[in-house]
Amino acid sequence: MSLSVLVDATSIPPNRGGVARYIAGLLQGLDEADVSVSVVVKRGDRSWLSGVAPGHRYVDAPRLVRARPVRLAWEQLGLPLLARRLGVAVLHCPHYTFPLGAARRSVVTLHDATFFSDPAAHSRLKRVFFRTWITLARRWTRATVTPSQATADEIHRYVPSAIPNAVAPLGVDRSVFHPATDDAMADFRRAHGLSPDDRWIAFLGTVEPRKSVPALIDAHAALTASVKGTPPLLVAGGLGWDESAVHILRAAGDVPGAGLRYLGYLPLDQLSAFLGGSELVVYPSTGEGFGLPVLEAMASGGAVLTTRRLALPEVAGDAAAYSEPDAESLHHGMKALLADDERRRSLVLNGLERSAGFTWRACAEAHQVVYS
């Protein structure tokens, strides 16, 4: 079945993280449901995205949209013209912004409410930019999409609206996130100078203030000082704008044998080994629109320690342990779990079972409700 929908995939970032995972997963889910749409994409992303989800009609965006200011300008002027040329009825804009002149034909994904509920976690420019576009989307568009009920509720609290909203929980790609094979674990260990007996605690995510990485580093340092044999903390992901954590992690680098190591971005095919091979995956966020790293950790066989903030318990349910995002609580939470093998095994089994309920096909089906 073909839908009269144009998905704007030009917001995919160069590292193909974040919104790229969402767009690719959504298109995969539509493929699984035998539903095709039109997709406008930057030339450098076309072969990758069409390889992941081949059942759609891909159209190249102008080359200049690689620059963000040009992309935003093209979204306002060029995207509606392209939609008209293709004869589509609905525009899906998957990352907050949309063409104001085609608002009533636009479905817009709003990933996060913390620009309102936790403004200190963002720079002033980001707060103003995203608050403005969320407000416009909830007042002018055909419909919006949020990845969790918690995000939908928070946005409605700050921007009440009668415009329809679809709650479409994200999925997990089981070709990537699954318990790692022995070969995959061996490859990961070799790539990072780890011996077969080495253990670690994992953090995966952008190092930004709401991820509480400084508190996690402090908690781990205290645990290392008080409990002999505490596994090192391995941090993976992009260095964002949490200056204190970025300074510490840059100093730590990637030194085998160190108590704290920053691994940087990991290739996608290393993530299941990194997450599932850890003793613990700790994700002490103060607020998430969804919390995809928690879902991916559970699907990989990781025992997760996270917080009860916003959407995280909606994702993890009883398949995670919980802590406050401060150093003292994280210290106690990690210490208790590291001392309790049975509890960690229970979390792993519960996490594998719970993560199986989050599929990209279900996510795609929720989108179809507001496409029609």
Secondary structure as UniProt FT lines:
FT   STRAND          2..8
FT   TURN            10..11
FT   TURN            14..15
FT   HELIX           19..32
FT   TURN            33..34
FT   STRAND          36..41
FT   HELIX           43..52
FT   TURN            54..55
FT   STRAND          57..60
FT   HELIX           63..66
FT   HELIX           68..86
FT   STRAND          90..93
FT   HELIX           100..105
FT   STRAND          106..109
FT   HELIX           114..117
FT   HELIX           119..121
FT   HELIX           124..140
FT   STRAND          143..146
FT   HELIX           149..158
FT   STRAND          165..167
FT   TURN            174..176
FT   HELIX           182..191
FT   TURN            192..193
FT   TURN            196..197
FT   STRAND          201..204
FT   HELIX           209..211
FT   HELIX           213..226
FT   TURN            228..229
FT   STRAND          233..236
FT   HELIX           243..252
FT   TURN            256..257
FT   STRAND          260..264
FT   HELIX           268..270
FT   HELIX           271..276
FT   STRAND          280..283
FT   HELIX           292..299
FT   TURN            300..301
FT   STRAND          304..306
FT   TURN            310..311
FT   HELIX           312..316
FT   HELIX           317..319
FT   STRAND          321..322
FT   HELIX           327..338
FT   HELIX           341..355
FT   TURN            356..357
FT   HELIX           360..371
//
